[in-house]
Amino acid sequence: MENSIGNINQVKYGKIRVDIDDKLRIISASRGFYELSGFSYNDVQGNLSLKDLFKGDNDATNKFFKAVMRNLEKRCESFLSHGIFNSEGVKIFVESYATLEYDQNTGHNILNIMLSDVSEHRRLDAQIKMQNARYKIIEETTDEIYFDYDVKNDIMHLPKKYFDEVSKKYNLAKYWRNDSPRQNVHPDDYDNYKEKWERCLKNQESCVIEFRTKTFTADGSYEWYRLPLSSITDETGKVVSAFGRMYPINHEKQLSEKINTDKQVIEKLSTTDHLTGLYNRNTFKQKASEKLAEYNEKRSYAVIYSDINDFSYINDNFGYDEGNKVLCEFARLIEGNSPDVISCRIYSDYFLTFLICDNQDEIISAATKVNDIFTNSLKGKYPASDIHVSTGVYFFNKNGNRDITIAIDNANLARRSVKGSKDVPCGIYSESLRRKRSHDQTIASELHSAIENGYIETFLQPKFSLTTREIIGAEALARWRNYDGTYKLPFEFIDVLEKVGYIVELDYCIYETVLKTMKKWKEQGKKLFPVSVNFSRLHTLKDDFVENIIEMADNYGVDKELIEIEVTESAFAADSKTMSQNLAKLREAGFKIDIDDFGIGYSSLSMLMTAPIDTVKVDKLFIDNIVHSELEREYVKQICILIATTKKNVVFEGVETEEQAAFLSDWGFSIAQGWLFDKALAIEAFEKKYM
């Protein structure tokens, strides 16, 4: 694949889901849509509708909706081109593609609309129009003859600079009555010339006449001209005049050559990436589809999806010009000089290759070879970087689906499955990846209705004193109840919601339930103890995180010292500065701060010295084998002693045996949670047992 992998201009695209049966309300949107339109998740939650994208214009909204439905009825897969307005009221031009689905939960019809920003394409159209205007200026400054003919009075009107000279030789006042054309049109062309004029004057059609006519030179020679001719009718449909332009064909040929050159430039701009020269996404799909239409079962066909990891290192440290050179270097490696290789840059540092080889091993070998050459080259130039390529491969089955769009999507799934793994040369698509994605999409799409309908429940796992075995606190945990009364396991939905960003809504749901419960306990005069609530690292991306946490506690009248804000240590790795600042503000407001899963990821004792943390929760991984391993017992003991020196409390998670509890108690530690004491309980069951 030395000739191998093509490209697209940096196109913004996003997806929205529109409820047809609920006033065209937008019920969900992708992050790409938010970036494209400037609208936010809160706008969607605030009943943003399709009408808002057309600035409240009912006619424009209805026109678009009808066009979409016509396409769906005709099963037309073409894109619709139209304008929408972003959140600032600025019009942007998009191409949209829609599919229809039926939501069994709500009984509503849902439109899935993919929007692609094509404003840049409109800019190119404007350039083309400007080029045409330039052509018109060129034409007006040449010796071309513009004329119009008065049918009723049989008069030929010419520009003044031609009239005097022509009228001396030909009768323009009685152009056809005196058969003036016979005097200057070449005899071999006269019949054709007259026939085209008659057809035009009968309003049958416009025409273009090529003919020879005498020039105005002294020798009276003939020269080839071209004459576009059109007619104008009155309100009754009768032709009242004709107009046209006569110009030398040799000049037209010169102009045609220029137009052809410009067309080639425009075609290149519209089909390739301006930086690398590879194909853009649309052209790539077209070319690959043409190859698939000639499918040869004796060969192997594949789509390869590549992503340059840590590419931002180049831009941040060496500038965008250097980054562009790196992109071009990769493009040259994947560029195809062979008809069996089609390459594309999708956007940024994402690339596609369509490849045909004799077998699948050759395809994998070709992809691996490109990645190795590219990675080794960059290691020499940027030794401090961690640049490598994540690659996904989708093989077309001999009797399977040959839709190039689906193939690209599947190759991307395969790429994402090995993202971050430098030891795997490339991911190979399997149906399990598609099933997982379908599962993830289902989880993400059902979260909000699950919250609204009470299927997201808060369970409390008690924390106990190792010495007195009395309950001294609890941790709030999310549980998702299915329609049949069973529960989804946390690993089935937590990571998915984290990935799509919906974990923020889940966290607030659990937090508010805890506040409501503690308010009820307070009003009932029950004994109160601290409850910890988990918050994802994604909250650091929200400017109003701290304000929301404080305001919600105040609204429910809950003492902030009874709420422990729990974050994982990995949250510090994402953005330690912002996370520390947020937690410090919450701590100043009176909340306690817990760090969860300590020791299994980011782990830094020096971080504990400065971070605004009250309690460190030690993961069960560290105590699973302390009963049987002297080495692990000593390791855990020393680690926890070091934690204690930072003046932080220590809580052990996952205590399951009396032996583990005894060891921890003997070492002087006093707080633990785990199945030895009790599992997580629904709030009602927790209240009956402990309140």
Secondary structure by P-SEA (a helix, b strand, c coil): cccccccccccccbbbbbccccccccccccaaaaaaccccaaaaaacccccccccccaaaaaaaaaaaaaaaaacccbbbbbcccccccbbbbbcccbbbbbcccccbbbbbbbbbbaaaaaaaaaaaaaaaaaaaaaaaacccccccccccccccccccccaaaaaaccccccccccccccccccccaaaaaaaaaaaaaacccccccccccccccccbbbbbbbbbbbbbbccccccccccbbbbbaaaaaaaaaaaaaaaaaaaaaaccccccccccaaaaaaaaaaaaaacccccccbbbbbbbcccccccccccaaaaaaaaaaaaaaaccccccbbbbbcccccbbbbbbcccaaaaaaaaaaaaaaaaaaaaaaccccbbbbbbbbbbbcccccccaaaaaaaaaaaaaaacccccccbbbbcaaaaaaaaaaaaaaaaaaaaaaaccbbbbbbbbbccccccccbbbbbbbbbccccccccccccaaaaaaacaaaaaaaaaaaaaaaaaaaaaaaccbbbbbbbbbccccccccaaaaaaaaaaaaaccccccccccccaaaaaacaaaaaaaaaaaaaabbbbbbcccccccccccccccccccbbbbcccccccccccaaaaaaaaaaaaaaaaacbbbbbcccccaaaaaaaaaacccccccccccccccaaaaaaccc
